């Protein structure tokens, strides 16, 4: 699912923090990541990085949107 959104090791997604579950879904041709973590002091960004490492074995960094719900994610080697 995620591979169709990756272009030059970069993809965008919308993060919904403080959700009841942690789950990545595709909705309206956009990736949405629901996170249990709260959007305070970088907790949601940390949870995002851990999610992709655990579920997809990908090392990622938030390229832009650190304080926004709309983020651009870069896959690092």
N, C-alpha and C positions, 0 to 999 in steps of 0.2 A: 504494500500500500504506500509506504513512505517513499519508495524508490522513484515513483513517477513524479514526485514533487521536487526531487533533488536536481539542481542544475549547477554544475561546476562546484560541487561540494557545499552548496548553499541552498537553504530552503526557508520558507517563511511559514509561520503558524500563529494562531491566536491562542493565548493562554487564558484559561478561566481559573483563577486561584480560589482557594477556600471552598472547593467543591466537596461533595460527599464521597467522591471516589477519584482515583488517579487513573486516567484512561485517555488514550489517543484515538480520536475518531475523525472521519472524513465527513464533512457536512457542507453542502453547497459548493463543491469543488475547492474546499479549503480545509487544511488540517487544523484541528482544534485539540488542545491538550488540557484536559481537566486535571487540576492538581489539588490535593488535599491541603497543601501548604498555603500559608497566609502570605499576602504580598507585602511583607514587612522585613526590612533589613536584609533583602536579597534571598529570603527563604524560598520563595517560589522559583527564582532562577537556579538556586542550588538543587532544588527538587527536580527541575527540568533536566539539568545535566545528569543527575543520578538516574533518572528515568530512562534516558536514551542509552546510558552505559549499561544498565541492567537488562532492559528489554531488547535492545537492538545491537548491543556490543559496539556502540559508536561513541567516540570521544567528541563532544561538541562544545562550542563556546557561543555565547550570545554576542553576535556581531553588532546588532543594533536593537534598540528597544528595551534596554535594561529596566526602565521604569514604566514601560508601556505594556499593554496586553498584546499588541501586535509586535512580533519579534522576528528578526532575521537570524537564523542559526547557521553556523559554519561548522562543517565536519573537519576535524583536525586529524592528521595521521599519527 
